[in-house]
Each structure stands twice: as C-alpha cells, then as structure tokens.
C-alpha cells in the first residue's frame, strides 16, 4: 500500500489563510502486476470525520480507511478546518480534495465514475452539504469546475438546524452563531436536496442522544420526495459515534 500526504494549503494557497491547515491522506493499494491488475481502476472514497466542527475525530479517520481498503477502495481522509474557522472554508476544502483526486486519478488508479464521499456526525453534515451545494457560488468562486460526488454515505449525520432535533454545537462551531430565520433552511441539508443530489446510503441508531435519529429521517424523506435513490438503515441500539 502507498500512503500519500497532501497539504492542501500548499496546493491552494488561499486555503491556508488565518492559520488553516487542511490535509488529505490517501491510502492506495498497490495494483498487483503478477495478477494482471496493473491497469485496474478502483472505486474511491473521501472520508469526512466527525467532531462537531470543533475537531476531526480520530475514530472516523484511519479505522474507516482500513475498512474501505479491505473492500477494494482507494481512500482519502480529509482533515478539514474546524472552529474557529467558519463556513464556507470546509466546503472549499472538500472541493479541493476532489480536485486532487481527479487531477491524479490516472496515477492513483481512481475510477472517476465511482468517487464517493462518506461523513460521520458533523462530517455527515459536511458530506451532505457538499453533495447538494458542490456547485454553489462560494465553491465555484474558487473552484470553477468543482466536482460532484457520484454517491454519498451519511453515518449518524447532523442534517437539520431545526432547534427541536438538531445538534446545536455543530452549527455554532460552523457559523460562529446559531442560524436563525432563513439561515436555518440555508444550512439544513434536507432543505437542499434536489434532482441533482447523488444516490445516498444513510445509517443511524434510535438510541443516539447526541444527534437525534430524526436528522436521518428528514433527509431520507427529502431524498424520497426528489426521487433520489437511497438506502436507510436505522438500528435500535447504539450510542453516538460508533464509527465502523
């Protein structure tokens, strides 16, 4: 296996403003020549760890990469900027990660028809947010050809800014203040789903006391309303942050 470490602020100088330091770690299995796989192209996963937009959780970094490696994927873990760094820097860093993957797809043997994004908790919000707004103004301003994920996987995700079932800390860390009025819909991913949203797999537990399961339910409903292919798994037991 080859591991590549990419400092995104060295590739895109504006990503390093205000001491930000987003990094991308790639885990790339060797293509076995003696088995005739030298030209094999692999599905690829971009991982967005959770951590309430206050940090990137280690439990949702390398353990996730190793799981997907075992299933034949190339895997990239994005350690994105967290508080006090605010929206939209996280969306731009995801866009930068996709730029790097696409730019090096031939060398890294990435199948560009099978590049997805997986996010956990607040990282699930980031994955869903980017999946629905990859071509929004604040992203296209710096990445005019920003790339859409082919699919997304959301694991116990923060989705809605509705105070009755949200994770308030994630939005306060992301924005610096809790959204009100129209901003609640602007940052609630279920309100952003459209016919352009990629196919999605979602899982959650009903016992989750940190991010209520209703977050996943409202997102699945929005996917259904927009006729987006999806699969939803709700497990009866399990605390928040189960990782694998």
Helices and strands as residue ranges (DSSP letters): E 2-7, H 8-11, G 13-19, E 23-28, G 33-35, E 42-48, G 58-60, H 62-70, E 74-79, H 89-103, H 105-108, E 110-120, H 122-133, H 137-140, E 151-155, H 168-175, H 182-187, G 189-191, E 199-205, H 214-225, E 230-235
